Amino acid sequence: MAPKKFSPEFREQVVRAVIDSSRTVAEVARELHVGPETLRNWVNAYRRAHPEVVAVISQSERVELERLRKEVRELRQEREFLGKAAAFFAKEYR
């Protein structure tokens, strides 16, 4: 099967959808029926060609991001523990 050919306008539109929004490459690729690796290559090429466009997060955003990552990590650990506890008690009461 031959690879699809996409117009430069379409490529730029898809790349801007990733860069201008908080959506991931995988989400945009799935929505627009483009391979995620293909889109990732397009985004990386665009960022190399346009380094001034790359968004820089501020220190306060960086601190907030780290706090949220820590919270997500803790919540995942709690969820895993609660799942194991529920399985244990379900097994005990049979």
C-alpha positions in Angstrom: 0.0 0.0 0.0 1.4 3.4 -1.0 1.7 6.1 1.7 -0.9 8.8 1.6 0.1 12.2 0.3 -1.0 15.2 2.3 -0.9 18.8 1.1 1.4 21.3 2.8 -1.7 23.3 3.9 -3.2 20.2 5.6 0.1 19.4 7.3 0.4 22.9 8.6 -3.2 23.0 9.8 -2.7 19.6 11.6 0.6 20.8 13.2 -1.0 24.0 14.4 -3.9 22.0 15.9 -1.3 20.3 18.1 0.9 23.3 18.9 -2.0 25.8 19.6 -4.0 23.5 21.8 -3.3 21.4 24.8 -4.2 18.2 23.0 -1.7 15.5 22.4 -0.3 14.3 19.1 -2.1 11.0 19.5 -5.5 12.7 20.0 -5.2 15.0 17.0 -3.8 12.1 14.8 -6.8 9.9 15.8 -9.3 12.6 15.1 -7.9 13.6 11.7 -7.0 10.0 10.6 -3.2 10.6 10.4 -0.6 8.3 11.7 0.6 9.4 15.2 4.3 8.9 14.2 3.8 10.8 11.0 2.2 13.7 12.9 4.9 13.6 15.5 7.5 13.9 12.7 5.6 16.9 11.2 5.4 18.6 14.6 9.1 18.1 15.3 10.1 19.4 11.9 7.9 22.4 12.3 9.4 23.2 15.7 12.9 22.9 14.3 12.0 25.2 11.5 10.2 27.7 13.8 12.0 27.7 17.1 10.5 31.1 18.1 7.0 29.5 18.2 7.9 26.9 20.8 5.9 27.8 23.9 7.9 28.4 27.1 6.1 27.8 30.3 6.7 30.1 33.2 8.1 29.2 36.6 4.7 29.2 38.3 3.3 27.0 35.5 6.3 24.6 36.0 5.6 24.5 39.8 1.9 23.8 39.2 2.7 21.1 36.7 5.1 19.3 39.1 2.5 19.5 41.9 -0.2 18.1 39.6 2.1 15.3 38.4 2.8 14.4 42.1 -0.9 14.4 42.9 -1.6 12.2 39.9 1.1 9.7 41.0 -0.3 9.6 44.5 -3.9 9.1 43.3 -2.8 6.3 41.1 -1.0 4.6 44.0 -4.2 5.0 46.1 -6.4 3.6 43.4 -4.1 0.6 43.0 -4.1 0.0 46.8 -7.9 0.3 47.0 -8.3 -2.1 44.1 -6.1 -4.7 45.8 -7.9 -4.2 49.1 -11.3 -4.6 47.4 -10.1 -7.9 45.8 -8.8 -9.1 49.1 -12.0 -8.5 51.0 -14.2 -9.8 48.2 -12.1 -13.1 48.3 -12.4 -13.2 52.1 -16.2 -12.9 52.2 -17.0 -15.6 49.6 
